[in-house]
């Protein structure tokens, strides 16, 4: 079974309940999703 992060075509595809997807400030644009506890994945 494919995981959402592996099949996402654009950042907004990761806006799934529980992921706490959100944009970060700065240039270039970056996003963040929660992994567990205080751990996050950030990507641009």
CHARMM internal coordinates of N, CA and C (Angstrom, degrees):
IC EDIT
DIST 1 N 1 CA 1.4471
DIST 1 CA 1 C 1.5318
ANGL 1 N 1 CA 1 C 109.13
DIST 1 C 2 N 1.3188
ANGL 1 CA 1 C 2 N 117.32
DIHE 1 N 1 CA 1 C 2 N 128.73
DIST 2 N 2 CA 1.4579
ANGL 1 C 2 N 2 CA 121.98
DIHE 1 CA 1 C 2 N 2 CA 179.74
DIST 2 CA 2 C 1.5259
ANGL 2 N 2 CA 2 C 110.66
DIHE 1 C 2 N 2 CA 2 C -74.43
DIST 2 C 3 N 1.3063
ANGL 2 CA 2 C 3 N 116.33
DIHE 2 N 2 CA 2 C 3 N 141.19
DIST 3 N 3 CA 1.4575
ANGL 2 C 3 N 3 CA 121.67
DIHE 2 CA 2 C 3 N 3 CA 176.39
DIST 3 CA 3 C 1.5160
ANGL 3 N 3 CA 3 C 109.57
DIHE 2 C 3 N 3 CA 3 C -87.97
DIST 3 C 4 N 1.3365
ANGL 3 CA 3 C 4 N 118.32
DIHE 3 N 3 CA 3 C 4 N 150.67
DIST 4 N 4 CA 1.4694
ANGL 3 C 4 N 4 CA 121.67
DIHE 3 CA 3 C 4 N 4 CA -176.88
DIST 4 CA 4 C 1.5216
ANGL 4 N 4 CA 4 C 113.29
DIHE 3 C 4 N 4 CA 4 C -52.92
DIST 4 C 5 N 1.3362
ANGL 4 CA 4 C 5 N 119.07
DIHE 4 N 4 CA 4 C 5 N -39.70
DIST 5 N 5 CA 1.4597
ANGL 4 C 5 N 5 CA 120.72
DIHE 4 CA 4 C 5 N 5 CA -176.61
DIST 5 CA 5 C 1.5342
ANGL 5 N 5 CA 5 C 111.23
DIHE 4 C 5 N 5 CA 5 C -67.44
DIST 5 C 6 N 1.3155
ANGL 5 CA 5 C 6 N 117.09
DIHE 5 N 5 CA 5 C 6 N -26.14
DIST 6 N 6 CA 1.4611
ANGL 5 C 6 N 6 CA 120.85
DIHE 5 CA 5 C 6 N 6 CA -179.61
DIST 6 CA 6 C 1.5223
ANGL 6 N 6 CA 6 C 112.83
DIHE 5 C 6 N 6 CA 6 C -79.27
DIST 6 C 7 N 1.3154
ANGL 6 CA 6 C 7 N 118.33
DIHE 6 N 6 CA 6 C 7 N -21.94
DIST 7 N 7 CA 1.4605
ANGL 6 C 7 N 7 CA 121.70
DIHE 6 CA 6 C 7 N 7 CA -176.04
DIST 7 CA 7 C 1.5245
ANGL 7 N 7 CA 7 C 113.05
DIHE 6 C 7 N 7 CA 7 C -112.95
DIST 7 C 8 N 1.3248
ANGL 7 CA 7 C 8 N 118.06
DIHE 7 N 7 CA 7 C 8 N 1.49
DIST 8 N 8 CA 1.4633
ANGL 7 C 8 N 8 CA 121.41
DIHE 7 CA 7 C 8 N 8 CA -178.93
DIST 8 CA 8 C 1.5275
ANGL 8 N 8 CA 8 C 110.19
DIHE 7 C 8 N 8 CA 8 C -67.12
DIST 8 C 9 N 1.3248
ANGL 8 CA 8 C 9 N 115.97
DIHE 8 N 8 CA 8 C 9 N 128.39
DIST 9 N 9 CA 1.4629
ANGL 8 C 9 N 9 CA 121.60
DIHE 8 CA 8 C 9 N 9 CA 178.26
DIST 9 CA 9 C 1.5223
ANGL 9 N 9 CA 9 C 111.89
DIHE 8 C 9 N 9 CA 9 C -91.12
DIST 9 C 10 N 1.3265
ANGL 9 CA 9 C 10 N 116.50
DIHE 9 N 9 CA 9 C 10 N -24.49
DIST 10 N 10 CA 1.4641
ANGL 9 C 10 N 10 CA 122.01
DIHE 9 CA 9 C 10 N 10 CA 178.74
DIST 10 CA 10 C 1.5177
ANGL 10 N 10 CA 10 C 107.81
DIHE 9 C 10 N 10 CA 10 C -147.15
DIST 10 C 11 N 1.3414
ANGL 10 CA 10 C 11 N 118.22
DIHE 10 N 10 CA 10 C 11 N 158.42
DIST 11 N 11 CA 1.4673
ANGL 10 C 11 N 11 CA 120.61
DIHE 10 CA 10 C 11 N 11 CA -175.46
DIST 11 CA 11 C 1.5219
ANGL 11 N 11 CA 11 C 113.84
DIHE 10 C 11 N 11 CA 11 C -54.93
DIST 11 C 12 N 1.3188
ANGL 11 CA 11 C 12 N 118.68
DIHE 11 N 11 CA 11 C 12 N -37.53
DIST 12 N 12 CA 1.4580
ANGL 11 C 12 N 12 CA 121.36
DIHE 11 CA 11 C 12 N 12 CA -177.53
DIST 12 CA 12 C 1.5246
ANGL 12 N 12 CA 12 C 112.54
DIHE 11 C 12 N 12 CA 12 C -64.46
DIST 12 C 13 N 1.3191
ANGL 12 CA 12 C 13 N 118.48
DIHE 12 N 12 CA 12 C 13 N -17.23
DIST 13 N 13 CA 1.4617
ANGL 12 C 13 N 13 CA 121.86
DIHE 12 CA 12 C 13 N 13 CA 177.12
DIST 13 CA 13 C 1.5306
ANGL 13 N 13 CA 13 C 111.50
DIHE 12 C 13 N 13 CA 13 C -65.73
DIST 13 C 14 N 1.3353
ANGL 13 CA 13 C 14 N 117.43
DIHE 13 N 13 CA 13 C 14 N -17.76
DIST 14 N 14 CA 1.4632
ANGL 13 C 14 N 14 CA 121.32
DIHE 13 CA 13 C 14 N 14 CA 179.60
DIST 14 CA 14 C 1.5210
ANGL 14 N 14 CA 14 C 112.26
DIHE 13 C 14 N 14 CA 14 C -92.10
DIST 14 C 15 N 1.3195
ANGL 14 CA 14 C 15 N 117.61
DIHE 14 N 14 CA 14 C 15 N 6.76
DIST 15 N 15 CA 1.4561
ANGL 14 C 15 N 15 CA 121.96
DIHE 14 CA 14 C 15 N 15 CA 178.85
DIST 15 CA 15 C 1.5321
ANGL 15 N 15 CA 15 C 108.64
DIHE 14 C 15 N 15 CA 15 C -80.27
DIST 15 C 16 N 1.3290
ANGL 15 CA 15 C 16 N 114.93
DIHE 15 N 15 CA 15 C 16 N 72.86
DIST 16 N 16 CA 1.4637
ANGL 15 C 16 N 16 CA 123.55
DIHE 15 CA 15 C 16 N 16 CA -176.17
DIST 16 CA 16 C 1.5278
ANGL 16 N 16 CA 16 C 107.95
DIHE 15 C 16 N 16 CA 16 C -114.26
DIST 16 C 17 N 1.3143
ANGL 16 CA 16 C 17 N 116.98
DIHE 16 N 16 CA 16 C 17 N 141.41
DIST 17 N 17 CA 1.4620
ANGL 16 C 17 N 17 CA 120.89
DIHE 16 CA 16 C 17 N 17 CA 179.72
DIST 17 CA 17 C 1.5240
ANGL 17 N 17 CA 17 C 110.07
DIHE 16 C 17 N 17 CA 17 C -50.97
DIST 17 C 18 N 1.3262
ANGL 17 CA 17 C 18 N 116.88
DIHE 17 N 17 CA 17 C 18 N 131.50
DIST 18 N 18 CA 1.4536
ANGL 17 C 18 N 18 CA 122.21
DIHE 17 CA 17 C 18 N 18 CA 178.66
DIST 18 CA 18 C 1.5149
ANGL 18 N 18 CA 18 C 113.82
DIHE 17 C 18 N 18 CA 18 C 95.46
DIST 18 C 19 N 1.3333
ANGL 18 CA 18 C 19 N 118.39
DIHE 18 N 18 CA 18 C 19 N -19.26
DIST 19 N 19 CA 1.4674
ANGL 18 C 19 N 19 CA 121.05
DIHE 18 CA 18 C 19 N 19 CA 179.86
DIST 19 CA 19 C 1.5255
ANGL 19 N 19 CA 19 C 111.91
DIHE 18 C 19 N 19 CA 19 C -81.06
DIST 19 C 20 N 1.3387
ANGL 19 CA 19 C 20 N 117.56
DIHE 19 N 19 CA 19 C 20 N -20.06
DIST 20 N 20 CA 1.4603
ANGL 19 C 20 N 20 CA 122.96
DIHE 19 CA 19 C 20 N 20 CA -175.64
DIST 20 CA 20 C 1.5234
ANGL 20 N 20 CA 20 C 111.10
DIHE 19 C 20 N 20 CA 20 C 50.49
DIST 20 C 21 N 1.3157
ANGL 20 CA 20 C 21 N 115.47
DIHE 20 N 20 CA 20 C 21 N 48.63
DIST 21 N 21 CA 1.4607
ANGL 20 C 21 N 21 CA 123.20
DIHE 20 CA 20 C 21 N 21 CA 178.29
DIST 21 CA 21 C 1.5254
ANGL 21 N 21 CA 21 C 109.30
DIHE 20 C 21 N 21 CA 21 C -65.84
DIST 21 C 22 N 1.3471
ANGL 21 CA 21 C 22 N 116.60
DIHE 21 N 21 CA 21 C 22 N 134.01
DIST 22 N 22 CA 1.4590
ANGL 21 C 22 N 22 CA 119.80
DIHE 21 CA 21 C 22 N 22 CA 175.18
DIST 22 CA 22 C 1.5265
ANGL 22 N 22 CA 22 C 110.22
DIHE 21 C 22 N 22 CA 22 C -160.97
DIST 22 C 23 N 1.3166
ANGL 22 CA 22 C 23 N 114.45
DIHE 22 N 22 CA 22 C 23 N 153.64
DIST 23 N 23 CA 1.4513
ANGL 22 C 23 N 23 CA 121.16
DIHE 22 CA 22 C 23 N 23 CA 176.79
DIST 23 CA 23 C 1.5197
ANGL 23 N 23 CA 23 C 110.71
DIHE 22 C 23 N 23 CA 23 C -79.37
DIST 23 C 24 N 1.3308
ANGL 23 CA 23 C 24 N 115.57
DIHE 23 N 23 CA 23 C 24 N 150.34
DIST 24 N 24 CA 1.4577
ANGL 23 C 24 N 24 CA 121.54
DIHE 23 CA 23 C 24 N 24 CA 177.29
DIST 24 CA 24 C 1.5211
ANGL 24 N 24 CA 24 C 109.07
DIHE 23 C 24 N 24 CA 24 C -107.58
DIST 24 C 25 N 1.3156
ANGL 24 CA 24 C 25 N 116.54
DIHE 24 N 24 CA 24 C 25 N 155.64
DIST 25 N 25 CA 1.4562
ANGL 24 C 25 N 25 CA 120.39
DIHE 24 CA 24 C 25 N 25 CA 177.59
DIST 25 CA 25 C 1.5163
ANGL 25 N 25 CA 25 C 110.29
DIHE 24 C 25 N 25 CA 25 C -75.61
DIST 25 C 26 N 1.3294
ANGL 25 CA 25 C 26 N 115.22
DIHE 25 N 25 CA 25 C 26 N 154.90
DIST 26 N 26 CA 1.4563
ANGL 25 C 26 N 26 CA 119.81
DIHE 25 CA 25 C 26 N 26 CA 175.29
DIST 26 CA 26 C 1.5067
ANGL 26 N 26 CA 26 C 112.26
DIHE 25 C 26 N 26 CA 26 C 121.25
DIST 26 C 27 N 1.3018
ANGL 26 CA 26 C 27 N 113.69
DIHE 26 N 26 CA 26 C 27 N 173.73
DIST 27 N 27 CA 1.4525
ANGL 26 C 27 N 27 CA 121.33
DIHE 26 CA 26 C 27 N 27 CA 179.96
DIST 27 CA 27 C 1.5193
ANGL 27 N 27 CA 27 C 107.17
DIHE 26 C 27 N 27 CA 27 C -133.43
DIST 27 C 28 N 1.2887
ANGL 27 CA 27 C 28 N 121.30
DIHE 27 N 27 CA 27 C 28 N 121.00
DIST 28 N 28 CA 1.4566
ANGL 27 C 28 N 28 CA 128.23
DIHE 27 CA 27 C 28 N 28 CA 10.40
DIST 28 CA 28 C 1.5282
ANGL 28 N 28 CA 28 C 111.78
DIHE 27 C 28 N 28 CA 28 C -78.56
DIST 28 C 29 N 1.3270
ANGL 28 CA 28 C 29 N 116.32
DIHE 28 N 28 CA 28 C 29 N 162.39
DIST 29 N 29 CA 1.4684
ANGL 28 C 29 N 29 CA 122.62
DIHE 28 CA 28 C 29 N 29 CA -179.03
DIST 29 CA 29 C 1.5220
ANGL 29 N 29 CA 29 C 110.59
DIHE 28 C 29 N 29 CA 29 C -61.26
DIST 29 C 30 N 1.3343
ANGL 29 CA 29 C 30 N 116.40
DIHE 29 N 29 CA 29 C 30 N 135.02
DIST 30 N 30 CA 1.4575
ANGL 29 C 30 N 30 CA 123.03
DIHE 29 CA 29 C 30 N 30 CA 176.38
DIST 30 CA 30 C 1.5207
ANGL 30 N 30 CA 30 C 108.38
DIHE 29 C 30 N 30 CA 30 C -132.60
DIST 30 C 31 N 1.3367
ANGL 30 CA 30 C 31 N 116.47
DIHE 30 N 30 CA 30 C 31 N 159.20
DIST 31 N 31 CA 1.4573
ANGL 30 C 31 N 31 CA 123.21
DIHE 30 CA 30 C 31 N 31 CA 179.68
DIST 31 CA 31 C 1.5147
ANGL 31 N 31 CA 31 C 109.19
DIHE 30 C 31 N 31 CA 31 C -129.97
DIST 31 C 32 N 1.3212
ANGL 31 CA 31 C 32 N 115.78
DIHE 31 N 31 CA 31 C 32 N 165.21
DIST 32 N 32 CA 1.4550
ANGL 31 C 32 N 32 CA 121.59
DIHE 31 CA 31 C 32 N 32 CA -179.30
DIST 32 CA 32 C 1.5205
ANGL 32 N 32 CA 32 C 109.96
DIHE 31 C 32 N 32 CA 32 C -139.31
DIST 32 C 33 N 1.3283
ANGL 32 CA 32 C 33 N 116.51
DIHE 32 N 32 CA 32 C 33 N 143.31
DIST 33 N 33 CA 1.4624
ANGL 32 C 33 N 33 CA 122.51
DIHE 32 CA 32 C 33 N 33 CA 170.56
DIST 33 CA 33 C 1.5248
ANGL 33 N 33 CA 33 C 107.64
DIHE 32 C 33 N 33 CA 33 C -131.90
DIST 33 C 34 N 1.3274
ANGL 33 CA 33 C 34 N 115.87
DIHE 33 N 33 CA 33 C 34 N 145.57
DIST 34 N 34 CA 1.4630
ANGL 33 C 34 N 34 CA 120.80
DIHE 33 CA 33 C 34 N 34 CA -179.16
DIST 34 CA 34 C 1.5233
ANGL 34 N 34 CA 34 C 109.74
DIHE 33 C 34 N 34 CA 34 C -80.58
DIST 34 C 35 N 1.3122
ANGL 34 CA 34 C 35 N 115.61
DIHE 34 N 34 CA 34 C 35 N 136.13
DIST 35 N 35 CA 1.4633
ANGL 34 C 35 N 35 CA 120.89
DIHE 34 CA 34 C 35 N 35 CA 175.42
DIST 35 CA 35 C 1.5245
ANGL 35 N 35 CA 35 C 108.39
DIHE 34 C 35 N 35 CA 35 C -94.95
DIST 35 C 36 N 1.3138
ANGL 35 CA 35 C 36 N 117.14
DIHE 35 N 35 CA 35 C 36 N -61.76
DIST 36 N 36 CA 1.4544
ANGL 35 C 36 N 36 CA 123.15
DIHE 35 CA 35 C 36 N 36 CA 177.44
DIST 36 CA 36 C 1.5247
ANGL 36 N 36 CA 36 C 108.52
DIHE 35 C 36 N 36 CA 36 C -164.76
DIST 36 C 37 N 1.2942
ANGL 36 CA 36 C 37 N 116.99
DIHE 36 N 36 CA 36 C 37 N 143.72
DIST 37 N 37 CA 1.4673
ANGL 36 C 37 N 37 CA 120.51
DIHE 36 CA 36 C 37 N 37 CA 179.28
DIST 37 CA 37 C 1.5209
ANGL 37 N 37 CA 37 C 111.67
DIHE 36 C 37 N 37 CA 37 C 51.41
DIST 37 C 38 N 1.3217
ANGL 37 CA 37 C 38 N 116.28
DIHE 37 N 37 CA 37 C 38 N -121.73
DIST 38 N 38 CA 1.4603
ANGL 37 C 38 N 38 CA 121.78
DIHE 37 CA 37 C 38 N 38 CA 179.74
DIST 38 CA 38 C 1.5220
ANGL 38 N 38 CA 38 C 113.41
DIHE 37 C 38 N 38 CA 38 C -93.84
DIST 38 C 39 N 1.3165
ANGL 38 CA 38 C 39 N 119.29
DIHE 38 N 38 CA 38 C 39 N 6.76
DIST 39 N 39 CA 1.4557
ANGL 38 C 39 N 39 CA 122.28
DIHE 38 CA 38 C 39 N 39 CA -178.26
DIST 39 CA 39 C 1.5154
ANGL 39 N 39 CA 39 C 110.95
DIHE 38 C 39 N 39 CA 39 C -88.43
DIST 39 C 40 N 1.3292
ANGL 39 CA 39 C 40 N 116.85
DIHE 39 N 39 CA 39 C 40 N 136.73
DIST 40 N 40 CA 1.4641
ANGL 39 C 40 N 40 CA 123.41
DIHE 39 CA 39 C 40 N 40 CA -179.63
DIST 40 CA 40 C 1.5167
ANGL 40 N 40 CA 40 C 109.90
DIHE 39 C 40 N 40 CA 40 C -133.43
DIST 40 C 41 N 1.3235
ANGL 40 CA 40 C 41 N 115.04
DIHE 40 N 40 CA 40 C 41 N 154.55
DIST 41 N 41 CA 1.4653
ANGL 40 C 41 N 41 CA 122.00
DIHE 40 CA 40 C 41 N 41 CA 168.21
DIST 41 CA 41 C 1.5164
ANGL 41 N 41 CA 41 C 105.54
DIHE 40 C 41 N 41 CA 41 C -108.53
DIST 41 C 42 N 1.3201
ANGL 41 CA 41 C 42 N 117.10
DIHE 41 N 41 CA 41 C 42 N 128.46
DIST 42 N 42 CA 1.4553
ANGL 41 C 42 N 42 CA 120.89
DIHE 41 CA 41 C 42 N 42 CA 175.36
DIST 42 CA 42 C 1.5230
ANGL 42 N 42 CA 42 C 108.15
DIHE 41 C 42 N 42 CA 42 C -115.85
DIST 42 C 43 N 1.3087
ANGL 42 CA 42 C 43 N 115.69
DIHE 42 N 42 CA 42 C 43 N 145.38
DIST 43 N 43 CA 1.4627
ANGL 42 C 43 N 43 CA 119.95
DIHE 42 CA 42 C 43 N 43 CA -178.50
DIST 43 CA 43 C 1.5149
ANGL 43 N 43 CA 43 C 109.48
DIHE 42 C 43 N 43 CA 43 C -152.31
DIST 43 C 44 N 1.3161
ANGL 43 CA 43 C 44 N 115.98
DIHE 43 N 43 CA 43 C 44 N 160.33
DIST 44 N 44 CA 1.4572
ANGL 43 C 44 N 44 CA 122.58
DIHE 43 CA 43 C 44 N 44 CA -179.31
DIST 44 CA 44 C 1.5041
ANGL 44 N 44 CA 44 C 111.80
DIHE 43 C 44 N 44 CA 44 C -127.98
END
COOR INIT
IC SEED 1 N 1 CA 1 C
IC BUILD
